[in-house]
Amino acid sequence: MDPTPVLSVDGVTKRYGENVVLDGITFSLAAGERTALLGENGAGKSTLAKIIAGSTRPDDGGIAVDGRGVRFTVPRDALAAGVSFIPQELVYVPALTVAENISLGAPPSRFGFTSPSAMIRAARKYADIAGFDLPLDTPMADISLAQRQLVEIAKAVTRQARILILDEPTAALESEDSARLHELLGRLSASGVAVILISHRLEEVFATCDTVHVLRNGALVRSSRTADLTPSQAIADMLGHEQSSTAKVDRCPSDAPPRLEVRGLRRTQAPILDDVDLVVREGEIVGLYGLRGSGADTLAETLGGLHPDAVGRIAVAGATMNRLRNPRQSWRAGIAYVPADRKSQGLVLIDSIRRNFTLPDLRRVSRAGWILRRRERAVAQNLYTRVRVRARSIDQTVGELSGGNQQKVLVGNRLLADAPVLVLHEPSRGVDVGAREEIHDILRGLADGGTAQLVVTSDIEEAVLLCDRLLIVHRGRIVDDIAFPTRADQARALEAAGGIQ
C-alpha cells in the first residue's frame, strides 16, 4: 500500500471573530482507513468536515490530498479532488426519481440530451458497484430515510470519491438499517475509499472504525486507534471530565396515580398496533423501545394526535377518549408531544428562541388577539432558564443553535402547557453525550415534579440509563416489561425487540 496519506490536515485553524472554532488541527488518513471524529456539539467537527469538503475556508493551516497541497475555494474543487461530503441534513430533490438524483450534476447525455433509460442504466451500474439495490424509478419522496442515505453514497460513487465524509449518517436510522449502512461503508473501505465518520453513537464507532480523533472546544485532544481506547476514555476526552453516573431512585411510589392509561389500542394500517396496553404513573419515566416498524414510533405519533385511525381507550389524568383525532386534541387533553424530527415538525428555525417557546400556546401571552411583549419575554425567559439553553439571549435565532440546544428549546416549548403527560419521541437524537446528559437531567427534574413521561427511543443505552421501566415493542405488541433497567438488561431488551423469547 502507498505509504503517502490520502488526506493530510496540517495545523488547520478557523476563527469567527474572537471565537476560535478550530485550533491547529493536525491528522492524516490512509487509503481504506475508517476514522471517527468525536466531540460534543460545538467542538468543531462539522466545521472541520466543511473545510475538508471545500465549503468553508480555513484561516490558517492547509490540506493535502495524496501528498499534494490543495486549496479548495468551493465544494466543486473538493469533488474534483475525490472528496465527497454527506451532511446530516440530506440534500436531494424529492420530486425526482432515485436515478435522477444519483445523476444530478453528471447526467449521462448524448448530443446534449439526457435519456431516462440511460440514466437508470448508469444509476444501476453505480448502485451495483456500491453493492446495494435501490428502486431507481421511484421518487425520492417515496423512499425511506435509510434508502436516501444509500442514494447519497451512490452519488459519491458516481463521482469516484476517494475520501468520503459522513455527518451523523445513522442518527435517524434504526439498528438494522445502521448495520446495513456500515456494511456498505466497510465494502467501500476495502476498495480503498477513506471514510471519515462524525457520530455520537460510540458503539458504532468502536465496532466499525480503525481510528478515532477527539475534538474538544476546537482542539484535537486525542488521536488513537480504537483498539487502544475505551468508550469511557473517549467520553472523558470529549467532556474534559469523567461521565457522571446518576443512580436510579424509586421516584414513583407504587400508589402514585396513573396519568396516562392506554387500553386495547389498535391500528390496522402498517405499522400496526395490536391491542396495546400501558400505564404511566405520576412522576414515572417509562421507556418504549422497538426496532423500525415495530409500532413504537406509531404509538408515540398516535399519542401526539398524528394517527386518528388508531382506536382504543386513552385516559389522561382521568379523562377518557377513544382516539386522538389531531395534535390540537392531544395538546388540550394534557399530552405534550415532543416529535422526533425537531427541524421539520417541532421548531421554526428562522425564528427566535423566544417565539419558539411561546408559539404552541399564544393564549398564554396574548390578550384580545394581541401579543403582550412583556409577558411573552417573561414566559420565554422562564423556560429558557428551566431547560438551560446555551445561547446569547432568548432573541437568538434557533437555527444558529447546536443540535443539543435546539432540542432543549423543543422540550421547553412543550412545557408551556404544564401538561400532566410528556411523550418524548427520540429526545436525544443527533445530540452529543454532554447534551444528552443535560436533557436527561431536565427530564428527571420534571419527573420529580410529578410529570408522567413516555420516552420512545431507538437508543437502547438511553432507554436503560433514563427510564424507571422499559417496555419492549415487537410487531405492534408490548412483549416485555423491565423494571429499573440497567445495562445488564440490554441483551434481554434487544432479544425481545427482535422477537427472540
N, C-alpha and C positions, 0 to 999 in steps of 0.2 A: 504494500500500500504506500502511496506517495506520502512522505512524512510532512509535506507542506500542509498547514491547516487550510481547510476550505474557507474558513472565516476567521479573521483576527480582529478583535476590538481592542484598541490601544488608547488608554487614557481619555475615553470619551466623557466629556463634561457638558452639561446643559443647565442653563440658568434662565429663570423667568424673573426679571428684576433682581431683587436681592435673594430670591429663593433658589437655592442650588438643588435642582431636581436629580441630577446625576453628577457624581463627583469622582472623576478619573477612573471610570470602569475599564478594566482590562481582563480579557479572557480570550480563549481560542476554541475552535470547534473543528474536529476532524470529519472527513467524509464518512457518512454512515453512522455518525455518533448521534445519540439522542440525549439532549441535555434539558434540564428544567431550570426556569427562572422562578425562584420563590421569593416571597416578601409580602408584607401587608399591603393593603390598598394605599397608594400614595408613596410606596417605596421606590418607584421609578421603573418598574418592569415594563409597563406599556410604552413609556417614553423611550426606553432603550430599544424596544421592538420597532417602534416607528422610525427611529434613527437608522437602524439596520435596514429597514424596508424603504427608506428614502422619502417618507412623508414628513419627517422633521429633521432639521439640520443641527448638528452639534455645534457648540460654541468653541470647544477645544477637543483635541484628540482626533483619531481617524479610524477608518475601517479598511481592511484589506481582504480581497477575495482571491484565493489561490496565490497568496503572497504578493499580489499587486495592489497598491493603494488605489482606492476608488473614492470618488466624491459624488454622492447621489444628490441631485437637486430636486428631483421629482420621483414618485414611485416607478414610473416607466424606466428610469435608469436602473433601478434595483432589479426590476423584472428582466431587463436585458442582460443583467449580470447573473441571473439564475436565482434571485431571491424572491420568494413569494410569501406574502403575509395574509393570514386568515384571521380577521378580527373577531372578537366575541359577538358583536352585532353583525351578523352576516349581511353581505351586500349582494342583492340579486333582484331580478325583475320578476315579480310574482306572476304576471300575465303571460310571460314567455315560457316555452317548454324547457325541460331539463336540457335537451340537446342544444337549444338556442342559448341558454345561459352558459353552458360549458364553452360554447364557441364565441361568446362575446369578446370582442377585441381582436379575434383572429378567426373569422368565419371562413370556411372553405369556399372559394369562389372560382368562377371561370368567366373570363371576359367581363369581370366586374359584377357578375350576378351570383347570388347565393342560392344553391339548390337545397331545399329541405331534406331530400333524401341523402344528399352528400353530407349535410350537417349531421344527420343521425348516424351515418356510417362513421364519420370522423369521431363523434362523441362516443360511439360504441367502442371504437378502437382504443381510445384513451381510458375508458372505463375498464376495458379488458386488461390493459396494461397495469392499471392500479389494482385489478383483481376483485371487482365487485359489480353487481348488477344494479341497474337503475332504470326506472320507467321513462325512457328518453323522450317519448312524445306526450308526456303528462305535464301540465303547467306546474311551475314551482309552488304556486299557492296550494296545490292539492297533494303535496308530498309531506312526509314527516320532517321534523327538525333534524333527526339523525341523517335522513337522506340528503337534506340540504347541506349538511356538513360534508358528506361524500362528494356532492357536486362541487363544492369549493376545492376539495382536494383534487378532483378530476381536472378542474381548471388549472391548478398548479402543474399537474402532469402535462397538460397541453402546452404549457409554457416552458417545459423542460426544466422545472425548478430543481436546483441542486441544494438549496437551503430553504427549508420550509418552517415558517414561524406560525404557531397556533396560539391564540389568546383564549384561554378558558374553553377549549373545544367541547368538554364534557359537562360543563356547568349545568346545562339544562337536559342532559341525557340520563336515562335510566342505566342501571349497571350493565344490562345485556348489550345495549347499543354502545356504551362506552368500551366494552370489551372488544366489540367488532371494530370500532374505530382504532383502538390501539393495535389490534391485529394487523390492520391495514398499514398503520404507521411503521410497524415492525417490518413489513414486506418492503416498504419504500426505503427504510433504513438499510436493509440487507442489500438493496440495489445501489447503495452509495449516497442516497439523499440524507443530508444532515438535518436533524429536526430540533427545533427549539420550542419547548412546551412551557407555556405560562399556565400554572394551575394551582388551585387551592386544595386539590384532592391529593393529599400526601400519599395515601395508599396506592394510588395510580402512579405517582411519580416514582416511588420506591420499587414498584413492580415492573416498570417499563423503561426507566431512564438509566443511562450509563453514568451520567454526571449531574451534579447539582451546583447552581450558583445562587447564593442567598443575598438579597439586597435588603438594606435597612436604612431608611432616611436618605436614599440616594447613593449610598456607599455599598461596595461589594464587601461583605463581611465574611464570606466563606465560599471557596470553590473546592469541591470534593467529589470523589467517586461515591455513588450511592452505597456501594458495598462497605464503605468506610464510615458511614454516617447512620444515625438512627433518626426516626421521625421526631422524637423528643428533642434531640440536639438541634435539628433544623428549626423547630418551633421556637426554641430558646434563642437561636440566632435571629430569627425574624422579629421576635418581640423585644430582644435585648434583656430578657429575664426568663426564668422558668415558667412554663404554663401553669396557671393556677388550677388547683384541683378542688372543686366545690363538692363537699359531701352532700348526699341527698338527705333531706329530712322529711319526716312524715308530716307535711304541711296540711294534709287533708284528713280530718277526723272521719272515722267510719260513719258517724251520724251526720256528716255535712249534707245539706240538702242538695238534691240534683238541680243543676242549672240547665243542662241540655240532655234531653232524652230522645232517642231515635228508636222507633219500633217498627219492624216489618217494612222497612224502606226498600222499594223495588223500582228498578228501571230496566226495561226490556231492550232498549236500544244500546248497542255497544258504545263504550264499555258498560257492561251491565252492573246492576246492584241486585243482589239476590237475598232478600229478606234480612236486611242489615239491622242489628240491634246494638245500641251502645248507650252508655250513660257517662256524663262528665259532671262531677260534683263541684260545688263551690270551692275555689282555691286549688283545684286539681289541674295538673297538666297531663293530658292523655295524648300519646303519640299514635299516629296511624301510619303504618309502613307497608308498602307493597310494590311489586315490580310494575313496569309500564303495562297499562291495560288491565291491571288487577281490579280496578274500581276505586282505589284510594283517592286518586285525583278527582274522579267523578263525584265521590262523596263530598269532598271539600267544596267543589264547584256547586253541587246541589244545595249545600247549606248557605252558599253565597247567593242563591237565587238564580243560578245560571242554567238549571235543568228543570224546567217546570213539568216535564213529563215524568219525573221521579215522584212516586206516590207512596205514602206510608203515614206514620204518626210521628210528628215532630213537636216536641214540647220545649219551650224556652221559658225558664223561670215560672213554670206552671201553666202558661198559656199554650194551648194546643192547636195545631193546624194539620191538614193532611198533605199539604205541599207548599213550596215556596215558589211563587209564580215569577218573581223578578227580584233584582238586587234591592230595590226600594222596600219591598215587603220584608226581606231578610233583615235589612237595617232596622226597620221600625219594629220588628219582632224582638229585637235585642241581640242580634248576631252581628258582630263586627268582623267582616271577612277581609283578610289580607291576601290578595291574589298572588299567584306565583310569578307573574310577569309584571314587575313593577313599572317598566317603561311604557308598555302599551295598555295596561289595564289599571294601574294604580296611581300614577303620578302625571302631572303636566310639567314636562322637563323644561319648557321655556318660561315657566312662571316661577315666582319666588317661593321660598320655604314658607313664608307667612301665608300666602294664598293657598298653597297645597295643604297646609294644616287645616284651614277653615272651609275649603270648598265642599267637603262631604255634607256639611250641615250649616248652610249660611244663615239659617234662622237664629243660630246662637249669637251671631254678630251683626244682626240687622234689625231694623225697625221700619215698618211700613214700606218694605222693599228697598230701603237704603242701607248700605253698609256703614256701620258705625266704626270708623277707623281706629279710634282709641280702644274700643272693646276688641276689635279684630287683632290689634297688636298685642293686647294683654293676653288673649287666649292663645295666640301663636307663641308668644314668649314663654308661657307656662308649659306648653307641650314641648317646645324646643329644649327647655331645661329638663323636663321629665325623661325624655328619651336621649339626652346627652349628644345632640348633634354637634359635630365639629365644623363650624363654618365662620365666615366673617361676621354675619348677622342674619337675622330672620329675613332680610331683604335679598340675600344672595340667591341667584337662580339655581334651581335644583339640579339642572343638567351639568352644572360645574362641580358638583359634589362627587366624592368617591362612591363606589357601589355600596359600601357599608353605611355611609351616611344617608344615601338615598333610601336605603332600606329602613333606617331609623325614622326618616320622615314619613314613610309609608305606614309604619306601625303607629307613629304619633297621630296621623290624621284619622286613624280608626279609633283611637282612644277618645276622640271628641264626643262620641256618642255615650260614653260611660256605660257601655253595654255589659250585661252580665256574662256574655259568652264571646270569646275571641277565637275565631277559626283562622289559623295561620297556614298558608299553603306555601311550602318551601321558604321558611322565614330567613334562612341564611344562604340562599342560593347565590353563588358568584361573589361572596364576600370573603375577606381574609380571616385568619384564625383569631386575631385580636378583635375584629368587629363582631365575629360570631360570639365570642365570649361576652362582649358588651350587650349584644342583643339577648343572649340567654339570661344575663343578669337582670335586664329590664323585665323579661317575661317572668322570672322568678319573683321579682318585686311585685308585679301585678297579681301573681297567684297568692302571694302573702296578703294582698289586699282583698282577696276573695274572688277575683276574676277566674271563671272556668275557661280552660283553654284546650282546644283540639289542634294539635300540631301535625300536619300532614307533610311528611318528608321522605325523600328518596335517599337521604344520607343516614345510614344505619348508625354511624357513630353519634351523630347529633341526636338521634332518637334515644339512644341509651344514656347519653350524658344529661339530657334535659328533662326527660319525661318521668312522671311518677308511675305511669302504667303505659304499656306498649301493646297496641292491637295490631295484629298482622292480617292483611287482606290478601286473599287469593281467589281469583275468578268470581269476584263480586261478593264474597262472603268473608266474615271475620273468622279466621281459623285458629287463632291463638291469642291469649291474653296474658301478658307477662307483667307481674307486679314488681315495682322497683328494679327495672332492668339495669344490668351492668354490662361491661364489655364481655364478660363471660357468657352472656346471653346472645351475642351477635350471631353465632353459628346456628343456634336454635331459631332465631328470627329469620335468617336467610333461608334455612331449610323449609320453614313453614311458608314463607313467601313464594318459594319455588315449588310448593306442592308436595314436599317430602315430609311425611309424618312419621 
